[in-house]
Amino acid sequence: MEDLTPTYGLETALYDDVCTIIEDTRYRVAVYVNSEACLMNWHVGKRIKEDVLFNKRAEYGKQVIKRLAKKLKERYGSGWGYEKLKHSVRAAYTFSEDEIRYAVSTQLNWTHLRSLMSIDDPLKRQFYMEMCRIERWNTRTLNEKIDEQLYERTAISRRPEEMIKAELRHVKETNELLPDIVFRSSYFLDMLGLPDVFSESELEDAILTQIQEFLREFGTDFAFLDRQKRIPVDGVTYRLDLLFYHRGLRRLVAVDLKLGRFKPEYEGQMLLYLRYLNHHDRKEGEESPIGLILCSEGNTEHIEYLMLDETSTIKVAQYYTKLPDKKLLSEKLQRAIAVAKEHYRIEKE
């Protein structure tokens, strides 16, 4: 009887290689099609925009787009309706051709761009674009982050405009995140399902039970390392609640969980932890460890000053175990941003 084993092995390798060729080609085709589709939509919007701007009449432009959509639908199908043309025009108003080409080169698709179009502030829009690129957000995640006011909760939003531009340019050119982008003034931990009254140990247990969702709120580059990390100093053993590593920052991140408002002594305790970690746990090539003190109640000034101190390795933030009212949260964040920018202005003077 003929031995078919070698033939079988060769056919398996052949099958695997052919699958790889097909899948790689499909991926390249999908990337190319997405890129061309986004550019096509932008060029269509730009051409319509030129006609509308030339006539300078809003009602005229609306009627032109409706009539054009009717003709295009008859020729190319329902995908070229009035709403599609409106989005195309909005894209032409929102993005330059270079911005569109950059966005599609980072594999953002038309749905991503439609979400980004809803953001009026160019710097805020650029922040979300870079985060989409670096953390590989799908459109659902992007919309959730916009809805959760991620930008307003980061330290970068509190910086002067020129500093924001410089930090975003750094991210774009180096693919490196900065602490201003990574750390926030508040975190939403509603996924933990905690009761109205809980202890610090219950909070810690809940975080570890829901570690995947917890890291999703913190950021994709965080990796969990340890809980109740032993910090022995002069015969006394302290315990750090949670220890993470951030790949982008190349830093250990010490997290201390607190009930109630921030107290100044928490900073001294965290500083001890960081110096221990720097001496005993920091590896070659890593930056110095950074600490995050999470409190259940907000001390606005404490949080703002420690968030804004560029040289500080300790950050303070408030966590919410129940989602706050969006309107009230938005007002609070806008006030904090205004206060921070004024603080910078006074310091500069």
Secondary structure, DSSP 8 states (H G I E B T S, - for coil): ----HHHHHHHHHHHHHHHHHHHHHHHHHHHHHHHHHHHHHHHHHHHHHHHHHHHT-HHHHHHHHHHHHHHHHHHH-GGGSHHHHHHHHHHHHH--HHHHHHHHHTT--HHHHHHHHT---HHHHHHHHHHHHHHT--HHHHHHHHHTTHHHHBGGGGS-HHHHHHHHHHHHHH----HHHH-BSEEE-GGG---SS--HHHHHHHHHHTHHHHHHHH-TTEEEEEEEEEEEETTEEEEEEEEEEETTTTEEEEEEEESSS--HHHHHHHHHHHHHHHHHT--TT----EEEEEESS--HHHHHHHHH-TT-SEEEEEEESS---HHHHHHHHHHHHHHHHHHHHHHH-
